[in-house]
Amino acid sequence: MQCYAKDMQEGITTPGQQGAGAQPVPSGCERSRAESLRLLLVDDHPVLRAGIRALLSAHSDLDVVAEADSGERAVALAREAIPDVVLLDFTLPGMSGAEAARRLKQEAPRLRVLAVSVHDELSVVRGLLDAGADGYLLKRSACDELVRAVRQVAAGMTYLDSALPRPIPHSTLRRSSLAAARVERLSKREAEVAKLLAHGLVMKEIAQRLSVSPRTLESYRARAMEKLGLKSRADLVRYAMRCGWLMAD
């Protein structure tokens, strides 16, 4: 990422990861991590891992619990550390990033995997998504975009870097087409409410923004969810990603 070197030059330090086969790292004791997202970093470049770790650890809701320098080590550590999200490089020694993603998903289907790579070729992107990755971030992206991508993937959404060339992989396009067809059933206000909910606003914030009463807002929300065939907010954010509501931000 563009600011990793700068972060370390300014004195951000992390526990050492000397030698091959990086291993679990202890959580910081300065603040409670009970409610944090547990993250596993997988990259064979120690300096890059240190930069990513420093960046993520600056956020109280993100906890790097383990690091690995190979796909094989990542699979083993995922069993021990039980992360919520794995940040996975594509180019790894031995097992490829795509194979590592496949193995991780086979062992823990609910585990979220964010691919972080220098490659922007659609064949690489498609290969990782088909292997089970839940998102794809380019290493040249800004630092705050990494944090956003981690949180978005952890929330059950699919993340695709906005700098990736189009067209988006065919499987995503098919899902988007089907999703868009259902959106047409919504009224303008129902669609507004659904999109704001998908972006993470709470009902009180939406009511204030749209100048409607809580009761009226709940009616819009219920009708939108029924028309879209969705049951929960997690369903809604996944649906919103397929429609492209979140990628435009």
Buried (B, 14 or more C-beta within 10 A) or exposed (E): BEBBEEBBEEEBEBEEBEEEEBBBBEBBEEEEBEEBBBBBBBBBEBEBBBBBBBBBBEEEEBBBBBBBBBBBBBBBBBEEBEBBBBBBBBEBEEBBBBBBBBBBBEEBEEBBBBBBBEBBEBEBBBBBBEBBBBBBBBBEBEBEBBBBBBBBBBBBBBBBBEEBEEEBBEEBEEBBEEBEEBBEBBEEBBBBBBBBBBEEBEBEEBBEEBEBEEEBBBBBBEBBBEBBEBEEBEBBBBBBBBBBBBBEE
